[in-house]
Amino acid sequence: MFRNRSVSLVIPAYNEEETIGRVVEEFREQPDIDEIVVVDNNCRDRTAAIAAAAGARVVSESRPGYGAALMAGMSAATGEILVLTEADGSFRGCDAEKLLVYLDDAGMVMGTRTTRQMLQQGANMRFFLRWGNVFMAKFLQVCWMRPAEPRFTDVGCTFRALTRETFEKIRPRLRETGPAFSPEMMCAALQERCRVIEIPVTYSPRLGGESKHSDTFMRQAKTALKMFRTICRKRFLERGAPIPPDRLAAEVD
């Protein structure tokens, strides 16, 4: 519990048997976390079994993609506060408290990996990836300069926290199933006039495996293009209107 509110940690996972056990154990040590939900996103290894043995509740999502897994996890979670993180061990469990503290002043708190002093040696945040995230974040910031005036430096940080109320507000606006889900959440919160703030978090080298979206320059470029298109769609095509429920259901199916 955090200040009398229950907290659920959601971890999307695809073939993360090498790291998932250590990640679950680290976050279980945090006194504010009440439950840990690991989303088995079509894993072909022992990720689900290892996560369950470490103390997590495992749910399955057959639709592939980071966004699809997170939607399933947040929907299945029972907490009044939702904390999202990665299965690769690149984020520290002790930083969860920082995100939670700032929820007193916001509906969603974003982590940022672009603060150099918080980057550990060997972390996957090389020059192009770091400044690409900064550029995309500033583009999103400019798009919503009026009326929100946000301050962002990272659109790809997957360590974040939001209230259940915020999730229910933005839920009808979320449709991306891949990595573009990350900036889409930010845009949806701004569309709903939720207060969104950003704080620096420690970013460490992966405990194992390779990133599915940023291990090569080509994958980074493809992910950046998808994020750019998503931000443009949210700002210039939806124009503040929520996605109709029947259209959302059709896209999910």
N, C-alpha and C positions, 0 to 999 in steps of 0.2 A: 504494500500500500504506500502511496505517496500523498501525504496530507489528506487522508481519509478517502482517497480515490484509488480504485484497483488499477493495476498496470499490467498490460499484456505485451510481451515482446513477440514480434512476428519475423520469422526468418525464411525467406524463399530459398529453396535448395534444388539444385540439379546436379546430381553426381558429385556430392561433396563429402564422401565418406572419410576422406583424409583429414578434414578439418572440423566437421560438424560437431563431433563429440566435445572437443576442446572449447568451441564457441559456446555451446549450451552450458557446459560446466562453468565457464567464466561468468556468464550472465546470471546463472543461478546463484552465484555468490553475492549478487547485488541485492541488498535488503529491500529495495523498492519494487522489484519485479515479482509479481504474483504468479504469472504463468508464462510459459514459453511455448509458442506455436510454431512448429516447423512444417513448411508446406513441401510435400513431396511432389515435385513438378516433373513427373515421368522419369524418376531416377531409375537407372539400370544397375545400380550398385547397392551397397548396404547402408546408404544414407539414412533411410527411415528407421531401420533397426537400431543403428548406433544412436540416433537422436532420441528415440524412445528409451533406450537403456540409460542415457544420460539424464533423463528426467523431463524431456519435452513431450508435449502432446502433438502427435503427427496427424496432419490432414492431407488429403490428396487433391490435386488439381490436374486434370487431364489436358486442359488447354495449355499449350507451351508458351513460355515467355515470363519475364520478370513481372510485368504488370498483372498478368493473369494470376500468377502465384500470390502476389501481394493482396489482390482483391479477395481471393479465397481465404487467405490467412486473416485479414482484417474482419471479414464477415464471420469467420468461425471464432474469433477471439471474444472473450467475455469482459475484458477490462474496460473501464471508463476512460482510460488513456491507452493509446496504442503507440508503441515504440517499434520502429522498423530498422533492421540492420542486415548485414551480409552474413553469409555462411562461411566466408573464407578467412575470418579472423583478422581482417584489416582494421576493424574498429575495436576500441577498448570498452569493456563493460563498465568501468568506472566513469566513463563520459556520459552514461545514460542519465545520471543525476543532474548534470548540467542542462540537458535538454528538458528534463522535467521541471526544474526550477523556473525556467523561462516560460513555461506554459501558464504561469500565473498572469502573464501579460500578453499572451497570444493564443490563437487557436491552433497554430502549427509552428513548430520550431525546427528549422533546417540546420544540419551540420554543414560546414564547409571544409574542404580539404586543401584549399588554395593558400592558406596561411603558412608561409615557409617554415616558421618556427615550430609548427605542429606536425611537420612531415618528418617521419623517421627515415633513416637511410635505407634505401632499397625499396621504398614504397612505390607503387605503380602510379607515379604522378610526374612523369617526365615533362619536358618543356612544352611540347605541342599539346599534350593532354591537359596540362594545368592551364595554359593560357587559352586553349579552346573552350574550356569550361568557363573561364572568366569572361571571354568575349560573349558566349551565348547567354550567360547570366546577365550581362549588362544590356544585351539586346532585349531580353525579357523585361528587365527593369525599365528600360526606356518605353517599351510598349505599354506598361501600366504606370507610367509616371503620373498620369492623371487617371483616376483620383487617388490611387493607393500610395504613390511615392515609396516603393519598396527599395531595399538595399540588398542586392545579391551579388555573390562572387562565384557561385558554383551551382550548376544545374544538375550535375550527375551524382552528387553525394547521396548515398542511399541510407544514411544514418539520420533519422529524423523522428520527431514525436508529434502527435496530434491528439486532440480530444475526440471522444466518440461523437460528440455533437458536430465537430468539424467534418468528420468522416461522413456522417449522414447527410450533411449539407452538400458536400462535393461529390458524393457517390454517383448521382445521376449524370454527372459531367465527365466521368472517367470511362474511356473506351480503349485506350492504348494497351496492348498486351505485352509489348517489349520494353526496352530501356527508355523509350520516350515517355513512358508512364511517369518517370521522375519529374520532368518539367511540367507535364500535364497536371499533376497534383498541385504544383505551385500556381499554375494559371487558374485552375478551377477554384482554389481557395481565394485568389484575388477577385475572380468573377463573383464569388459569393460574399465579397467584402469582409472576409475573415482577415484577422491580423496575422501576418506571417513575418517572422524574424529569423535571422541567421546568426549562428555562433560558431567559432572555430572548434574543431574536434581533432584529436590525434589520429593520424592516418599512418598505418604500419604496413610492412610487407605482408603479403598473403602467407598464411601458414602452409599452404600447399596448393597445387593445381595452377591453372591459368584462367585469366578473365575471359568470359565468353563474349565480351563486347569491346574490350580495349587492349587486347594483347598485341595487336598489330596496327600499323598505321591505317590500313584499309578498313579494318573494323571500326577504328576510331572515327574515320571520315564518314562511314555509313551511319554510324550512330549519331554523329553530329548533324547530318542532313535530316535524319528522322526527327531529331529534337527541334531543329529549325522549322520544319514543316508543321510540327505540332504546335509550337508557339504561335506561328502565323495563323493557323486554323483557329486556335482558341481566341486570338485577339481580333482578327479581321473577318472571319467567316461566321463564327457563332454569335459575335456581337452581344455577348451577355446572356443570350437565351439558353436555357438548359436543354439538354437532349431529351426529346419526348420519350416516355417510358417504352412505348411500343417499338420505336426505332432502336433504343438501347438493347431491348430484349432480342430483336432480330439480329443485331450485330454480335451479341454474345453467343447466340445459337450458331 
